[in-house]
Amino acid sequence: MDAYSWHIVNPDAPRRVIVTKELPGTRWIDILTAADCRVEVCTDEAVLAVERIRAAIGGRCDGAIGQLTEPWGEELFAALAAAGGRAYSNYAVGFNNVDLAAATAHGIPVGNTPGVLTETTAEMAVALTFAAARRTGEAERFLRAGRFHGWLPRLFLGDLLHGATVGIVGAGRIGAAYARMMMEGHKTHVLYYDLHRNADLEDFAVAYARFLEARGEAPVACRRVDTVAELLEASDVVSLHTLLDDTTRHLIDAGRLARMKPDAILVNTSRGPVVDEAALVAHCRRNPDFRAGLDVFEDEPALAPGLAALENVVIVPHIASATRWTREGMAVLAAANVAALLRGRPVWNRPDVAAFLGDAPPPAAPSVLNAEALGLAVYGTD
């Protein structure tokens, strides 16, 4: 071990698992100790550098749970494999910090934690949408500074979003949940851009529109568009829910920001580098009626120069998944991945992982990204 503080649970167990950050709840520890694991948890809040993680792996390590802030690539997977490692799980649903090819080359299964972040992250996107639209950050700072001297007709005028058009880039689980929240709660119309049609979302919109019409209310509409440009030009709000890869890095750049309405709202709860942050700063300076709500940043924890000073940008520190239920559920899934893999159990073969949060979890690994590439057994098959 190095100079960082580590907490050890079940010290005499035959299997050794390192966890690079303290995780919420206690059930995840119970899962690992029930699998005969000695659990070593780093209690320091600083992001561990690669050399620190490699030192923690040491000469014998059966498994690891890491964070999205850590680059798990060739060096770490080689070290884990050399130490006898047979399992790694990312404490996140996203895995752009993981080199899957390197893990697979070293025979290391890689788990992640899907299925428990959907509503929580979508709720934060909604919160940022309305915080930006109603200028709550500006208003709170104004009030706390002692500048409020009474109600005024033009004080902090914001935007009414009821009936507005919301554009969604990436209509997967989280993007679709956000769309439904906006449609159901605020009667917005939805445009979405995705490589694949989301038939369930479109069918929901049709059914909900019929319900509204039956009550004498104006219907909502939802349709898929062919290009990001079309979505940007037509939307009052644009919410990003895409993964991060070479095709989406700086997806929202200066050119695409210029296509948006001058008083539009941009929300990002996906990954920071999807937005060119420097371009966003320049755009917000030029367009004071344009607003943004950001949970993620291009070079976390650093912010682009000038971003923090912008009154028309709402910023929160990467907390979209930060509800107790979600973060504890992520810990359970990460631990269940490692415990199952170390026990030689198969991989779960269904999209719904709720069973792992109950009192009788299946004897399987909830989500292993490279299971097929490694030829791992699938739950419920011979």
N, C-alpha and C positions, 0 to 999 in steps of 0.2 A: 504493500500500500504506500501511497505518497503522502504529501503534506495535507491533502484534503481530509476532511472528517468523514469517517465511515461508521455506520451503525450495523452491527452484525446480529442477525436473528438465526436461531437454530444452529449454533456454531459447530456442533458435532456431526451434522448430517453429511452423508457421503457425496452428494452432488453440490456443486458450487455455482451460484448465479450472482452476477453483479447487476446492480440497478443504478443508473447514473444520476438519478434525482429521486428525492423523496416523493412518493405518490400518495394521493389522498385515500382515506379509508384504511381498513385493516384486512378486508376479505382477501385482497390480492396476496398478502403475506401468508394467510392461512392456506391458500391454494398451493403456493410454492413449498411451504413447509410440509404440507400433506404429501407432496411429491418427493420428500426426503432431500430437500434443498437447503443448503446453507445460503442465506440471503445477505448479501453485503450491499448496503445502500449508502450512496454518497449524500451527505447532509449539507454540503456546501451549495450555495445558490449560484455560484459562478458557473458559466458554461465550461465544461471540461474540454480541454484541447485533446487532439488525437493522441499525443504522446502520453497524456495522463490516463486516458482510457486504456491504451495499450499496456501501460504499467499495471493498471488495475486488473486487467485480464490475466497477466502473469503467466506462469508456466502450467497452470491447471485451471480451467474454467469450462463448465458445462454449458452455460447459457448466459444471455445478457438481455436486459431491457434498456433501450436507449431512447434519446429524445430527438425531436425534429430539428433541434438546434445543433446537432452533432453530425459531422460528415462520416457516415458509415460506408467506407469504400474498401478498396483493395487492401490497404494497410491493416485496418482493423479486422476485416474478415479473415485475412491470412493469419493474423495473430490469434484470433479466436479458434480457427481450425487447428492451428499448431498446438493450442492448449487443450485440445480434445473437445472443443465446443460443438454442440449439435443443435443449437437453437438461438435465434435472435428475434426479438419483437420490438417494433417501433411503437412508442407510446404516442400514436397519432394515427389518423386514418390516411393522411397523405404520406408519401414516401419519396418525395423528390430529394431528400437528404441521403437516400440509400442507393448504392450501386448494386442493383439486383443481379446484374451479370456477374459481378465479382463475388457476391454471396453464393450464387449458384455454382460458379467455377470451383469454389472451395467447399461445396456440399453443405452450405448452411441454409436451412429454411428460414425465411423472413416473414414474420407475422406483422399484422397491423390491427387497428381497432375500429372497424367500421360499424355503422348501425346504431351508435349511441350518441352521435353528434348532430343528427339531422335537424330535429326541431330546435335544439339549443342554439345551433349556429344560425339557423334561419331566423330565430327570434332576435338575435343580435343584429342581423342584417336589417330587420324591420326597425329595431331601435335606432340604428344609425341613420336609416332613411328619414325617420321623423325628427331625430335630433338635428339633422342637417336642414330639413325642410322648415322646421319651426325655430331654428337658430338658438337652440337651448344652451349650447356652450357659450355663445356670445352673451346671451341674456344673463346666464349665471355669473359670468365674470363681471359684467356690468353691475349686477346687484351686490356681489361680494365686495366690490371696490367702493361701495357707498355712493354710487352715482344715481341711484333710483330715487327720484323725488316726487313720484306720483304717476298715475296712469296718464298716458298720452295717446291720442288717436293713431299716431304713426310709429309708435315705439316697437321696434323689432318685428316689422311685418314679414311674415313668412309665406309659405306656399300651401294651399289646400290641395291635398292629394286624392281626395275622394273623386273617383271617376277619371283619374289621370291614366296615362299609358306608362306601364312599367316594362322595361326591357331587361331580359335575363340572359346573360352569357353563360351557358352551361346549365342545362335543365336536367341534371341528375337528381339524386335524392334531396340534397339541400336546396338546390335551385328551384325544384318543383315545390318543396315545402314552403319556401319563401313566396312563390307565386300564389299558392293557395291562400296563404295568410293575407296577402295583399288583396286578392280577389274577394275572399270571404269577408274580411274585416273592413275593407275600404272601397270595395266595388271598383277596383282598378281593372283596366284592360291589360292584357299581357301579350308581349311579343317575346319570342325566345329564339336564340341561335344555339344550335347544337348539331353535332355531326349526325345524330340520330333523332328521329321523331319520338316525342314522348306522348304516346297515344293515351296513356292514363290521364295525363294532365289535360290534354285537349278534351277528352271525354268528360272529365270533371267540369270543365268550363262550360261545356254544352249543357250538362245537366243543371248546373247552378244558374245558368242564364234562363233556362226554362222555369226554374223555381222563382227567380226574381220576376219574370214576366207574369207568372201566375198570380203574383202578389201586386201586380200593377206597377212594378219598378222597372227601371231601365236595365237591360241585360248587360252582362260583361262579355268580352270576347277574348279568345286566346288563339294565336296562330304562330307557326314557325316561320322564320324569315330565312332567306337564302344567304345573306351576308351580314357580317358584323356592321358594316357601314349603314345598311338599311335600318338596322335596329337602333344604332346611335342617332341617326337623323330623326327618327320618329318618336323617340322615347322622352318622357319627362324625367324618368328615373332610370338609371342603368345600374344593375346589381351584378357583380361578377362572382361566379360560382364554378369556375373552370379549374382544371388541374394545371400544374406548372410543368411545362416541357419546352423544348426548343421552339415549338410553334406558338406558344402562348406567352413567352417572355417578351415583355414590352408590347403586349397585344394592344394596350391602350397607350399610344404614344402621342406626340404633338399633332400629327396629322389626323388621328382619330378623335382626339379631344376637340379639334376644330370642327369636326362634323356634328358634334353635339349641340343641342340648343344652348344659347348663352346663359339661360337660367336653369339648366338641367342639374340633376343631382347624380353623382357617381358614388357608388358604395362598393367597397372591396372587403370581403371576409374570406377570400380564397387564399392566395399567396401574394406576398408583396411585389415580387418582380413582374407580375402580370401588368403592373402599371409602371410606366416610366415616371418616376417620382419627380425628377427635375423638370420634366415637361409639365407635370401636373401643377407644380409650384408656379411656373411661369404662366400657365393658363389661368389659374385662380387669381393671380395678380392682375392679369389683363381683363378678367371678367368677374367683377365683384359680386355679381348676382349668381354666378355658378357656385355650386357647393359640393363638398365631398364628405363622405364618412368612411374612415379607414380603421380597420382593426389590425391590418398587417402592413409591413413596410419592406421596402426593397432591400435594405441592408440592416436588418434588425441586429441589435437594438437601436442603431443610429437612424436618424431621420435626415432626409435631404435638407440641405441648407435652406432656411426660410420657411420650411413646412410648419414648424411649431408656432410661428408668429402669425400665421394666416387666420383671420377671424372667420373666414368662410369654409374652414375645414374642421370637422369633428374628428378627434383622434383618441383611440383607446389602445391599451398595450396588449394586443393579441389575446383577448379574453373571450372570443366568440364561443368557445366550448366550455367556458368557465361557469358551469353550474355544478353543484355537488354531485347530483345524480350522474351527469355525463362524465365528469372527471374520475369519479369512483368506478363507473362502468368501464371506462377506458383501461383503468388499472387492472380490473378483473379480467378483461379480455387479453391484455398483454401477458399477464401472469398465466392465464389458462393456455395461451399459445405455447409458452415455454414449458410449462409443466407437462402438457400433453405430448409435445415433441420429445421431451426427455424420457417419457414413459413409453415411447414407441406407439402412441395412439394415432389413429387416422385423422384426416382433415375434414372438417365440417363441409358439407356440400350444399348448403342452402343460404340464401341471402339474409335471412332473418336470424340474428344472433341473440335474440331476447332470451332464449332458453338458457344461455350461459349466465344470465343474471339472476336466475331463479334458484330455488333450493335444491334442485336435482339436475345439475348441468350435464349435458351429454359427455360421454368419454371420448372427446375429440378436441382438436385444435380449432378454435373458432374461425380464424382467417389466416391463411398462409399464401403469400403472394406468388411464390415460385414453386408451389406444390407440384404442379404438372411437370414443370421442367426437371424437378428432382425425382419424379416418379413416385411420389408419396401415396400411400394408400388413402382411399376416400371412404368416409364414414358410410356405413350401410351397404357396402359392396364387398363381394368376396375377393 
